Amino acid sequence: MKATGIVRRIDELGRVVIPKEIRRTLRIREGDPLELFTDRDELMLKKYSPIASVERFAEGTAKSLSEQSGYLAAITDSDVVLAASGTGKKAIAGKTVSEKLTEIMASRRSYLASRAESGDVYPVTAEDGAEFTAEIIVPIVANGDCLGTVILLSQEEGRVMEGSAVKLARLTADIIAGQFE
């Protein structure tokens, strides 16, 4: 654990303010759920991710989705790529999601793009070094909250994602969302 040197007092209602710099660094936004842990005399806060609790399920789902679609498949929570499967997975697996992907999650709308059709193919991760030529991004929405995304990616020049891949990504997002309703 890393000391910050910041001290805050608890108010009469038991509240404590998390400094803006720490919230920004840890990507904690207003309304985000936090999980509380205790260990003897320590209190720890952790950003809660319901999808991370089913990480093994996400790994199997990404693998199956990649095999069925033939594309690189990824499943994210609101902060990180939890699982990736297919050619090029090392470029995105375990990395922080990009700001553009965060915006797509906030809109709760699917996004489909292909460079072959002059579309904007957005980076999936903040440190995205991979060049993708086509993508499908489908938010995972359960009980009105966006928990993450299902993503299909291609690095093949001239690739346009077909309708069956879009349906497969939407079905996968619905199945994952169903785990939380």
N, CA and C atoms as a LAMMPS dump frame, in Angstrom:
ITEM: TIMESTEP
0
ITEM: NUMBER OF ATOMS
543
ITEM: BOX BOUNDS ff ff ff
-5.0000000000000000e+02 5.0000000000000000e+02
-5.0000000000000000e+02 5.0000000000000000e+02
-5.0000000000000000e+02 5.0000000000000000e+02
ITEM: ATOMS id mol type element x y z
1 1 1 N 0.847 -1.174 0
2 1 2 C 0 0 0
3 1 3 C 0.891 1.235 0
4 2 1 N 0.479 2.25 -0.743
5 2 2 C 1.289 3.457 -0.927
6 2 3 C 0.688 4.616 -0.129
7 3 1 N 1.486 5.248 0.719
8 3 2 C 1.024 6.397 1.505
9 3 3 C 0.962 7.635 0.628
10 4 1 N -0.116 8.418 0.791
11 4 2 C -0.277 9.641 -0.002
12 4 3 C 0.069 10.887 0.794
13 5 1 N 0.043 10.775 2.105
14 5 2 C 0.302 11.946 2.942
15 5 3 C -0.922 12.823 3.118
16 6 1 N -2.036 12.425 2.548
17 6 2 C -3.274 13.198 2.639
18 6 3 C -4.088 12.677 3.82
19 7 1 N -4.566 13.598 4.659
20 7 2 C -5.384 13.236 5.815
21 7 3 C -6.738 13.92 5.677
22 8 1 N -7.809 13.184 5.884
23 8 2 C -9.169 13.726 5.819
24 8 3 C -9.91 13.344 7.094
25 9 1 N -10.809 14.229 7.526
26 9 2 C -11.639 13.959 8.695
27 9 3 C -12.996 13.428 8.253
28 10 1 N -13.576 12.573 9.087
29 10 2 C -14.919 12.054 8.848
30 10 3 C -15.912 13.05 9.412
31 11 1 N -16.964 13.385 8.639
32 11 2 C -17.961 14.336 9.141
33 11 3 C -18.978 13.627 10.03
34 12 1 N -19.961 14.385 10.55
35 12 2 C -20.933 13.842 11.512
36 12 3 C -21.815 12.747 10.91
37 13 1 N -21.884 12.662 9.583
38 13 2 C -22.671 11.611 8.936
39 13 3 C -21.813 10.41 8.52
40 14 1 N -20.529 10.424 8.895
41 14 2 C -19.64 9.312 8.584
42 14 3 C -19.032 9.379 7.195
43 15 1 N -19.104 10.53 6.556
44 15 2 C -18.572 10.684 5.198
45 15 3 C -17.131 11.174 5.225
46 16 1 N -16.397 10.804 4.188
47 16 2 C -15.036 11.285 3.997
48 16 3 C -14.892 11.616 2.505
49 17 1 N -14.191 12.688 2.208
50 17 2 C -14.005 13.113 0.823
51 17 3 C -12.72 12.505 0.279
52 18 1 N -12.832 11.866 -0.892
53 18 2 C -11.653 11.336 -1.581
54 18 3 C -11.14 12.46 -2.482
55 19 1 N -9.898 12.891 -2.302
56 19 2 C -9.371 14.02 -3.078
57 19 3 C -9.483 13.805 -4.589
58 20 1 N -9.695 14.907 -5.29
59 20 2 C -9.885 14.892 -6.737
60 20 3 C -8.72 14.213 -7.466
61 21 1 N -7.493 14.476 -7.029
62 21 2 C -6.321 13.904 -7.688
63 21 3 C -6.345 12.381 -7.613
64 22 1 N -6.744 11.846 -6.474
65 22 2 C -6.813 10.393 -6.3
66 22 3 C -7.958 9.824 -7.134
67 23 1 N -9.114 10.496 -7.127
68 23 2 C -10.247 10.03 -7.949
69 23 3 C -9.871 10.001 -9.421
70 24 1 N -9.163 11.021 -9.884
71 24 2 C -8.76 11.084 -11.294
72 24 3 C -7.768 9.967 -11.612
73 25 1 N -6.783 9.77 -10.763
74 25 2 C -5.768 8.738 -10.971
75 25 3 C -6.381 7.343 -11.012
76 26 1 N -7.343 7.082 -10.124
77 26 2 C -7.968 5.762 -10.041
78 26 3 C -9.23 5.641 -10.892
79 27 1 N -9.523 6.698 -11.665
80 27 2 C -10.695 6.719 -12.56
81 27 3 C -11.994 6.457 -11.798
82 28 1 N -12.12 7.099 -10.653
83 28 2 C -13.342 6.998 -9.859
84 28 3 C -14.196 8.206 -10.181
85 29 1 N -15.414 7.945 -10.68
86 29 2 C -16.331 9.019 -11.047
87 29 3 C -17.523 9.027 -10.102
88 30 1 N -18.218 10.145 -10.113
89 30 2 C -19.416 10.282 -9.287
90 30 3 C -20.392 9.147 -9.602
91 31 1 N -20.872 8.502 -8.559
92 31 2 C -21.825 7.405 -8.732
93 31 3 C -21.185 6.032 -8.828
94 32 1 N -19.838 5.964 -8.967
95 32 2 C -19.167 4.669 -9.04
96 32 3 C -19.287 3.941 -7.697
97 33 1 N -19.568 2.639 -7.733
98 33 2 C -19.63 1.89 -6.471
99 33 3 C -18.22 1.565 -5.966
100 34 1 N -18.046 1.633 -4.668
101 34 2 C -16.779 1.287 -4.033
102 34 3 C -17.026 0.142 -3.058
103 35 1 N -16.095 -0.789 -3.009
104 35 2 C -16.185 -1.913 -2.086
105 35 3 C -15.278 -1.618 -0.895
106 36 1 N -15.745 -1.935 0.303
107 36 2 C -14.985 -1.66 1.523
108 36 3 C -14.375 -2.948 2.061
109 37 1 N -13.105 -2.858 2.481
110 37 2 C -12.401 -3.981 3.085
111 37 3 C -11.78 -3.501 4.39
112 38 1 N -11.7 -4.381 5.355
113 38 2 C -11.015 -4.057 6.602
114 38 3 C -9.983 -5.134 6.897
115 39 1 N -8.898 -4.724 7.542
116 39 2 C -7.847 -5.638 7.975
117 39 3 C -7.267 -5.045 9.245
118 40 1 N -7.62 -5.615 10.355
119 40 2 C -7.256 -5.096 11.673
120 40 3 C -7.672 -3.633 11.797
121 41 1 N -6.717 -2.715 11.778
122 41 2 C -7.048 -1.301 11.96
123 41 3 C -6.996 -0.516 10.648
124 42 1 N -7.084 -1.218 9.511
125 42 2 C -7.034 -0.551 8.215
126 42 3 C -8.381 -0.661 7.504
127 43 1 N -8.732 0.402 6.811
128 43 2 C -9.924 0.434 5.973
129 43 3 C -9.46 0.679 4.55
130 44 1 N -9.87 -0.186 3.632
131 44 2 C -9.465 -0.039 2.229
132 44 3 C -10.71 0.103 1.362
133 45 1 N -10.612 0.97 0.375
134 45 2 C -11.671 1.157 -0.613
135 45 3 C -11.164 0.638 -1.945
136 46 1 N -12.028 -0.06 -2.666
137 46 2 C -11.662 -0.563 -3.992
138 46 3 C -12.831 -0.302 -4.914
139 47 1 N -12.519 0.171 -6.108
140 47 2 C -13.571 0.383 -7.083
141 47 3 C -14.208 -0.969 -7.383
142 48 1 N -15.519 -1.035 -7.27
143 48 2 C -16.237 -2.291 -7.444
144 48 3 C -16.551 -2.528 -8.915
145 49 1 N -16.244 -3.719 -9.39
146 49 2 C -16.541 -4.116 -10.761
147 49 3 C -17.282 -5.435 -10.734
148 50 1 N -18.6 -5.416 -11.019
149 50 2 C -19.344 -6.675 -10.997
150 50 3 C -18.813 -7.679 -12.018
151 51 1 N -18.367 -7.204 -13.171
152 51 2 C -17.876 -8.123 -14.201
153 51 3 C -16.579 -8.789 -13.761
154 52 1 N -15.747 -8.078 -13.016
155 52 2 C -14.497 -8.664 -12.539
156 52 3 C -14.773 -9.872 -11.649
157 53 1 N -15.941 -9.904 -11.001
158 53 2 C -16.294 -11.042 -10.142
159 53 3 C -16.566 -12.298 -10.959
160 54 1 N -16.798 -12.151 -12.256
161 54 2 C -17.017 -13.309 -13.127
162 54 3 C -15.924 -13.355 -14.2
163 55 1 N -14.697 -13.054 -13.782
164 55 2 C -13.586 -12.944 -14.723
165 55 3 C -13.327 -14.255 -15.471
166 56 1 N -13.435 -15.375 -14.793
167 56 2 C -13.231 -16.664 -15.482
168 56 3 C -14.307 -16.884 -16.535
169 57 1 N -15.525 -16.486 -16.218
170 57 2 C -16.617 -16.574 -17.189
171 57 3 C -16.318 -15.672 -18.384
172 58 1 N -15.795 -14.472 -18.123
173 58 2 C -15.445 -13.53 -19.191
174 58 3 C -14.352 -14.102 -20.082
175 59 1 N -13.367 -14.772 -19.493
176 59 2 C -12.281 -15.371 -20.278
177 59 3 C -12.819 -16.446 -21.215
178 60 1 N -13.667 -17.32 -20.692
179 60 2 C -14.257 -18.37 -21.519
180 60 3 C -15.16 -17.803 -22.595
181 61 1 N -15.884 -16.761 -22.247
182 61 2 C -16.788 -16.122 -23.195
183 61 3 C -16.009 -15.453 -24.324
184 62 1 N -14.914 -14.756 -23.991
185 62 2 C -14.088 -14.107 -25.017
186 62 3 C -13.483 -15.157 -25.948
187 63 1 N -13.035 -16.259 -25.39
188 63 2 C -12.455 -17.328 -26.211
189 63 3 C -13.496 -17.894 -27.175
190 64 1 N -14.67 -18.187 -26.664
191 64 2 C -15.742 -18.724 -27.493
192 64 3 C -16.17 -17.724 -28.569
193 65 1 N -16.289 -16.452 -28.207
194 65 2 C -16.677 -15.407 -29.143
195 65 3 C -15.642 -15.269 -30.258
196 66 1 N -14.367 -15.337 -29.913
197 66 2 C -13.303 -15.248 -30.905
198 66 3 C -13.357 -16.439 -31.864
199 67 1 N -13.553 -17.632 -31.311
200 67 2 C -13.622 -18.829 -32.148
201 67 3 C -14.815 -18.776 -33.096
202 68 1 N -15.952 -18.31 -32.618
203 68 2 C -17.163 -18.277 -33.438
204 68 3 C -17.127 -17.173 -34.5
205 69 1 N -16.514 -16.045 -34.16
206 69 2 C -16.523 -14.903 -35.077
207 69 3 C -15.3 -14.849 -35.994
208 70 1 N -14.176 -15.401 -35.512
209 70 2 C -12.934 -15.305 -36.27
210 70 3 C -12.175 -14.01 -36.025
211 71 1 N -12.647 -13.196 -35.089
212 71 2 C -12.02 -11.906 -34.777
213 71 3 C -11.372 -11.949 -33.401
214 72 1 N -10.567 -10.938 -33.12
215 72 2 C -10.061 -10.729 -31.772
216 72 3 C -11.253 -10.278 -30.928
217 73 1 N -11.516 -10.973 -29.84
218 73 2 C -12.652 -10.651 -28.97
219 73 3 C -12.133 -10.181 -27.622
220 74 1 N -12.789 -9.17 -27.067
221 74 2 C -12.393 -8.644 -25.761
222 74 3 C -13.63 -8.329 -24.936
223 75 1 N -13.49 -8.488 -23.624
224 75 2 C -14.539 -8.109 -22.683
225 75 3 C -13.896 -7.187 -21.663
226 76 1 N -14.53 -6.024 -21.459
227 76 2 C -13.986 -5.042 -20.519
228 76 3 C -14.978 -4.784 -19.398
229 77 1 N -14.466 -4.263 -18.288
230 77 2 C -15.355 -3.616 -17.327
231 77 3 C -15.223 -2.126 -17.64
232 78 1 N -15.579 -1.251 -16.739
233 78 2 C -15.535 0.18 -17.051
234 78 3 C -14.122 0.746 -17.064
235 79 1 N -13.127 -0.035 -16.627
236 79 2 C -11.763 0.479 -16.53
237 79 3 C -10.698 -0.295 -17.281
238 80 1 N -10.881 -1.614 -17.429
239 80 2 C -9.792 -2.461 -17.893
240 80 3 C -10.299 -3.55 -18.838
241 81 1 N -9.45 -4.011 -19.73
242 81 2 C -9.771 -5.161 -20.575
243 81 3 C -9.567 -6.401 -19.699
244 82 1 N -10.676 -7.04 -19.317
245 82 2 C -10.62 -8.191 -18.414
246 82 3 C -10.179 -9.463 -19.117
247 83 1 N -10.638 -9.648 -20.351
248 83 2 C -10.335 -10.869 -21.088
249 83 3 C -10.223 -10.538 -22.57
250 84 1 N -9.292 -11.198 -23.242
251 84 2 C -9.141 -11.043 -24.689
252 84 3 C -8.714 -12.38 -25.258
253 85 1 N -9.191 -12.671 -26.466
254 85 2 C -8.848 -13.923 -27.105
255 85 3 C -8.791 -13.716 -28.617
256 86 1 N -7.807 -14.334 -29.239
257 86 2 C -7.645 -14.224 -30.675
258 86 3 C -6.315 -13.572 -31.018
259 87 1 N -6.042 -13.45 -32.311
260 87 2 C -4.794 -12.866 -32.784
261 87 3 C -4.695 -11.399 -32.37
262 88 1 N -3.616 -11.058 -31.667
263 88 2 C -3.392 -9.683 -31.227
264 88 3 C -3.851 -9.407 -29.811
265 89 1 N -4.246 -10.44 -29.069
266 89 2 C -4.784 -10.211 -27.716
267 89 3 C -3.777 -9.573 -26.759
268 90 1 N -2.487 -9.845 -26.963
269 90 2 C -1.469 -9.29 -26.058
270 90 3 C -1.405 -7.768 -26.13
271 91 1 N -1.862 -7.2 -27.24
272 91 2 C -1.83 -5.741 -27.41
273 91 3 C -2.836 -5.041 -26.512
274 92 1 N -3.88 -5.766 -26.062
275 92 2 C -4.923 -5.094 -25.282
276 92 3 C -5.229 -5.742 -23.932
277 93 1 N -4.918 -7.012 -23.754
278 93 2 C -5.278 -7.741 -22.534
279 93 3 C -4.702 -7.089 -21.28
280 94 1 N -5.571 -6.856 -20.3
281 94 2 C -5.157 -6.313 -19.012
282 94 3 C -4.866 -4.826 -18.994
283 95 1 N -5.061 -4.142 -20.1
284 95 2 C -4.743 -2.714 -20.163
285 95 3 C -5.959 -1.845 -19.854
286 96 1 N -5.682 -0.608 -19.465
287 96 2 C -6.718 0.374 -19.151
288 96 3 C -7.444 0.794 -20.425
289 97 1 N -8.767 0.906 -20.347
290 97 2 C -9.545 1.299 -21.526
291 97 3 C -9.306 2.768 -21.866
292 98 1 N -9.483 3.099 -23.142
293 98 2 C -9.261 4.467 -23.617
294 98 3 C -10.412 5.389 -23.208
295 99 1 N -10.164 6.679 -23.278
296 99 2 C -11.206 7.667 -22.99
297 99 3 C -12.352 7.537 -23.988
298 100 1 N -12.033 7.254 -25.237
299 100 2 C -13.064 7.114 -26.27
300 100 3 C -13.978 5.93 -25.946
301 101 1 N -13.403 4.828 -25.476
302 101 2 C -14.21 3.672 -25.098
303 101 3 C -15.089 4.014 -23.89
304 102 1 N -14.554 4.791 -22.966
305 102 2 C -15.335 5.245 -21.809
306 102 3 C -16.526 6.085 -22.273
307 103 1 N -16.325 6.937 -23.281
308 103 2 C -17.424 7.739 -23.835
309 103 3 C -18.492 6.858 -24.482
310 104 1 N -18.066 5.833 -25.196
311 104 2 C -19.018 4.915 -25.822
312 104 3 C -19.831 4.204 -24.745
313 105 1 N -19.168 3.788 -23.65
314 105 2 C -19.891 3.143 -22.542
315 105 3 C -20.909 4.104 -21.943
316 106 1 N -20.518 5.358 -21.767
317 106 2 C -21.43 6.347 -21.18
318 106 3 C -22.653 6.569 -22.066
319 107 1 N -22.485 6.456 -23.375
320 107 2 C -23.612 6.659 -24.293
321 107 3 C -24.551 5.452 -24.315
322 108 1 N -24.038 4.291 -23.861
323 108 2 C -24.803 3.041 -23.836
324 108 3 C -25.308 2.63 -25.227
325 109 1 N -24.563 3.025 -26.263
326 109 2 C -24.929 2.695 -27.636
327 109 3 C -23.802 1.906 -28.284
328 110 1 N -24.162 0.966 -29.118
329 110 2 C -23.173 0.173 -29.845
330 110 3 C -22.456 1.051 -30.862
331 111 1 N -21.228 0.647 -31.191
332 111 2 C -20.431 1.392 -32.153
333 111 3 C -19.815 0.408 -33.136
334 112 1 N -19.949 0.702 -34.415
335 112 2 C -19.425 -0.132 -35.492
336 112 3 C -18.653 0.762 -36.446
337 113 1 N -17.411 0.39 -36.754
338 113 2 C -16.605 1.212 -37.668
339 113 3 C -15.647 0.337 -38.464
340 114 1 N -15.328 0.812 -39.66
341 114 2 C -14.37 0.134 -40.52
342 114 3 C -13.604 1.192 -41.311
343 115 1 N -12.291 1.071 -41.319
344 115 2 C -11.493 2.007 -42.116
345 115 3 C -11.795 1.857 -43.597
346 116 1 N -12.186 0.65 -44.022
347 116 2 C -12.509 0.409 -45.432
348 116 3 C -13.712 1.241 -45.87
349 117 1 N -14.547 1.622 -44.896
350 117 2 C -15.717 2.461 -45.181
351 117 3 C -15.509 3.874 -44.648
352 118 1 N -14.252 4.272 -44.468
353 118 2 C -13.863 5.598 -43.965
354 118 3 C -14.404 5.902 -42.567
355 119 1 N -14.561 4.869 -41.741
356 119 2 C -15.033 5.062 -40.369
357 119 3 C -13.88 5.319 -39.421
358 120 1 N -14.189 5.897 -38.268
359 120 2 C -13.189 6.148 -37.236
360 120 3 C -13.083 4.918 -36.339
361 121 1 N -11.981 4.201 -36.449
362 121 2 C -11.731 3.054 -35.585
363 121 3 C -10.98 3.587 -34.365
364 122 1 N -11.669 3.596 -33.221
365 122 2 C -11.122 4.195 -32.005
366 122 3 C -10.203 3.228 -31.265
367 123 1 N -9.23 3.77 -30.529
368 123 2 C -8.37 2.898 -29.726
369 123 3 C -9.165 2.266 -28.583
370 124 1 N -8.873 1.018 -28.303
371 124 2 C -9.555 0.293 -27.23
372 124 3 C -8.913 0.603 -25.89
373 125 1 N -7.586 0.687 -25.873
374 125 2 C -6.892 0.94 -24.615
375 125 3 C -6.192 2.294 -24.641
376 126 1 N -5.877 2.782 -23.451
377 126 2 C -5.219 4.084 -23.321
378 126 3 C -3.836 4.061 -23.96
379 127 1 N -3.156 2.915 -23.883
380 127 2 C -1.822 2.803 -24.463
381 127 3 C -1.856 1.911 -25.702
382 128 1 N -2.92 2.067 -26.482
383 128 2 C -3.15 1.226 -27.66
384 128 3 C -2.058 1.423 -28.698
385 129 1 N -1.291 0.352 -28.943
386 129 2 C -0.264 0.398 -29.965
387 129 3 C -0.66 -0.403 -31.193
388 130 1 N -1.733 -1.179 -31.066
389 130 2 C -2.172 -2.023 -32.174
390 130 3 C -2.985 -1.207 -33.168
391 131 1 N -2.843 -1.547 -34.421
392 131 2 C -3.599 -0.881 -35.481
393 131 3 C -4.75 -1.788 -35.902
394 132 1 N -5.947 -1.433 -35.501
395 132 2 C -7.122 -2.195 -35.896
396 132 3 C -7.798 -1.493 -37.067
397 133 1 N -8.373 -2.283 -37.948
398 133 2 C -8.986 -1.729 -39.155
399 133 3 C -10.505 -1.746 -39.096
400 134 1 N -11.057 -2.538 -38.163
401 134 2 C -12.509 -2.593 -38.008
402 134 3 C -12.826 -2.995 -36.574
403 135 1 N -13.967 -2.502 -36.071
404 135 2 C -14.333 -2.833 -34.693
405 135 3 C -15.832 -2.781 -34.494
406 136 1 N -16.277 -3.602 -33.547
407 136 2 C -17.645 -3.579 -33.052
408 136 3 C -17.52 -3.425 -31.544
409 137 1 N -18.206 -2.442 -30.977
410 137 2 C -18.199 -2.226 -29.528
411 137 3 C -19.646 -2.232 -29.065
412 138 1 N -19.969 -3.152 -28.154
413 138 2 C -21.333 -3.261 -27.633
414 138 3 C -21.288 -3.122 -26.116
415 139 1 N -21.923 -2.091 -25.554
416 139 2 C -21.954 -1.94 -24.093
417 139 3 C -22.727 -3.072 -23.423
418 140 1 N -22.274 -3.462 -22.246
419 140 2 C -22.971 -4.445 -21.421
420 140 3 C -23.78 -3.641 -20.41
421 141 1 N -25.104 -3.632 -20.571
422 141 2 C -25.968 -2.82 -19.718
423 141 3 C -26.882 -3.733 -18.91
424 142 1 N -26.822 -3.598 -17.578
425 142 2 C -27.671 -4.367 -16.673
426 142 3 C -28.274 -3.419 -15.648
427 143 1 N -29.571 -3.501 -15.487
428 143 2 C -30.29 -2.645 -14.528
429 143 3 C -30.002 -1.169 -14.751
430 144 1 N -29.825 -0.77 -16
431 144 2 C -29.595 0.63 -16.344
432 144 3 C -28.156 1.092 -16.22
433 145 1 N -27.278 0.249 -15.69
434 145 2 C -25.869 0.612 -15.525
435 145 3 C -25.027 -0.053 -16.608
436 146 1 N -24.07 0.692 -17.154
437 146 2 C -23.133 0.12 -18.11
438 146 3 C -21.985 -0.5 -17.318
439 147 1 N -21.856 -1.82 -17.414
440 147 2 C -20.844 -2.545 -16.65
441 147 3 C -19.535 -2.726 -17.409
442 148 1 N -19.588 -2.588 -18.73
443 148 2 C -18.409 -2.802 -19.548
444 148 3 C -18.806 -2.938 -21.005
445 149 1 N -17.964 -3.627 -21.794
446 149 2 C -18.246 -3.794 -23.212
447 149 3 C -17.824 -5.169 -23.706
448 150 1 N -18.434 -5.551 -24.831
449 150 2 C -17.982 -6.686 -25.63
450 150 3 C -17.444 -6.074 -26.916
451 151 1 N -16.238 -6.472 -27.317
452 151 2 C -15.585 -5.858 -28.472
453 151 3 C -15.081 -6.938 -29.426
454 152 1 N -15.3 -6.712 -30.71
455 152 2 C -14.701 -7.533 -31.756
456 152 3 C -13.813 -6.628 -32.592
457 153 1 N -12.59 -7.089 -32.888
458 153 2 C -11.606 -6.276 -33.611
459 153 3 C -10.962 -7.067 -34.742
460 154 1 N -10.595 -6.344 -35.79
461 154 2 C -9.88 -6.954 -36.908
462 154 3 C -8.684 -6.088 -37.276
463 155 1 N -7.593 -6.751 -37.662
464 155 2 C -6.406 -6.052 -38.15
465 155 3 C -6.237 -6.261 -39.646
466 156 1 N -7.188 -6.945 -40.263
467 156 2 C -7.111 -7.265 -41.683
468 156 3 C -7.49 -6.049 -42.525
469 157 1 N -6.62 -5.683 -43.468
470 157 2 C -6.875 -4.542 -44.348
471 157 3 C -8.149 -4.763 -45.168
472 158 1 N -8.961 -3.731 -45.277
473 158 2 C -10.176 -3.795 -46.084
474 158 3 C -11.327 -4.524 -45.431
475 159 1 N -11.155 -4.929 -44.168
476 159 2 C -12.186 -5.708 -43.468
477 159 3 C -13.38 -4.824 -43.11
478 160 1 N -14.573 -5.343 -43.361
479 160 2 C -15.821 -4.723 -42.939
480 160 3 C -16.544 -5.769 -42.089
481 161 1 N -16.93 -5.409 -40.884
482 161 2 C -17.606 -6.357 -39.995
483 161 3 C -18.997 -6.682 -40.549
484 162 1 N -19.303 -7.959 -40.647
485 162 2 C -20.59 -8.373 -41.176
486 162 3 C -21.664 -8.37 -40.084
487 163 1 N -22.91 -8.395 -40.531
488 163 2 C -24.054 -8.334 -39.617
489 163 3 C -24.087 -9.463 -38.613
490 164 1 N -23.625 -10.653 -39.018
491 164 2 C -23.641 -11.787 -38.086
492 164 3 C -22.702 -11.538 -36.91
493 165 1 N -21.58 -10.852 -37.132
494 165 2 C -20.646 -10.54 -36.047
495 165 3 C -21.268 -9.528 -35.085
496 166 1 N -22.009 -8.572 -35.624
497 166 2 C -22.699 -7.587 -34.782
498 166 3 C -23.708 -8.308 -33.892
499 167 1 N -24.479 -9.215 -34.473
500 167 2 C -25.484 -9.967 -33.699
501 167 3 C -24.824 -10.827 -32.625
502 168 1 N -23.706 -11.434 -32.962
503 168 2 C -22.983 -12.269 -32.01
504 168 3 C -22.463 -11.439 -30.832
505 169 1 N -21.935 -10.25 -31.117
506 169 2 C -21.448 -9.367 -30.048
507 169 3 C -22.601 -8.905 -29.162
508 170 1 N -23.73 -8.561 -29.764
509 170 2 C -24.9 -8.131 -28.976
510 170 3 C -25.435 -9.267 -28.117
511 171 1 N -25.489 -10.468 -28.678
512 171 2 C -25.939 -11.633 -27.918
513 171 3 C -25.029 -11.871 -26.72
514 172 1 N -23.724 -11.782 -26.938
515 172 2 C -22.755 -11.981 -25.852
516 172 3 C -22.944 -10.938 -24.759
517 173 1 N -23.121 -9.674 -25.148
518 173 2 C -23.347 -8.606 -24.156
519 173 3 C -24.624 -8.87 -23.365
520 174 1 N -25.678 -9.333 -24.033
521 174 2 C -26.936 -9.646 -23.355
522 174 3 C -26.775 -10.804 -22.37
523 175 1 N -26.019 -11.821 -22.768
524 175 2 C -25.793 -12.972 -21.874
525 175 3 C -25.021 -12.542 -20.635
526 176 1 N -23.981 -11.735 -20.821
527 176 2 C -23.206 -11.257 -19.665
528 176 3 C -24.075 -10.374 -18.778
529 177 1 N -24.843 -9.465 -19.389
530 177 2 C -25.727 -8.581 -18.603
531 177 3 C -26.731 -9.406 -17.801
532 178 1 N -27.194 -10.502 -18.385
533 178 2 C -28.153 -11.375 -17.702
534 178 3 C -27.615 -11.975 -16.414
535 179 1 N -26.305 -12.056 -16.301
536 179 2 C -25.688 -12.577 -15.072
537 179 3 C -25.863 -11.623 -13.881
538 180 1 N -26.261 -10.366 -14.175
539 180 2 C -26.337 -9.349 -13.127
540 180 3 C -27.739 -8.795 -12.922
541 181 1 N -28.716 -9.353 -13.586
542 181 2 C -30.097 -8.86 -13.432
543 181 3 C -30.893 -9.757 -12.526
